[in-house]
């Protein structure tokens, strides 16, 4: 196992993946995330991919890009990918989190504290990979934590532990990068000209690295992903609006983002406020009162100056 504070990473090798989805099941089981169990609750879409996307109770989805290959022996061209949190070095979700629920750890893991989450969903809009998802049962955001609780006990993430074809590896990030580079060289030598290692530099460096046999476009991954521009705007507003507190959810940032065309999904501001703890409500009241006091003082100073 890597040293406690050393950067770690998962390496996903699409050329080894068989699409068994054992990692999806392991993720659900370890994190005690519910699934629909009723007859025909999960609609069949004609694809091997299921569920269709991430959700408030689904942190990991194996993706299937299924296209005709023109080859009679292998009629379907499969690009089997992986969708979950990428644990970015330059994590826009952490930068914009209005409650301090999201945190970037020394080992590269982007973790979150459910108790602090106020359900504002700013992180979801800031993420270029559209990863954090809102859970309507408790008004919180959920996403992969890289099984931080397992790492702290010297274990590997549950998905890595269960992967039979060894499409998933885990270890120090530099070591995973080296393995990934060598694998890309091997694939290119075999004729896969678009093979690439995704995550080496994207978003400052990802901690979920991908060896992609057919190039990132075939797996639906963005070219040169960037955090949403609203992240920079919100950071610039911090000295004025005290971003990082529950007050922002009730204050100026909300109307500002609405003016930018920001859309909340499934939850309103008032609904999100219902999930606040008494401490969060008290802090919000203090912050709003302080903000109004400063604004009043500023206006008074301006009037006197005239």
VENWO-V35064 format. One line per field, one symbol per residue. phi: phi as a letter, one per 20 degrees, with the letter a starting at -180 (. if undefined). A space follows every 10 residues. Layout:
phi: ???
This chain:
phi: .ffgdefdae dddffdfdmf mgffffffff elefcfdffm fdffdndffa ffafbfdceb cedcedcfen dffcfdedde dbdafelffe fffffdgecm febeefenfe dbdgfefdmf mggfffffdl egcedffcmc ecafdllgff ffdndeggff geffelfdcb rggfffffff ffffgffffe oefegbddof cglmoedcec edfdnfffdm efelfcfggf ffffffegfe dlgocffffe dffffffffe nfdedmbegf ffffefegff ffffffffff ffffffffff ffffff
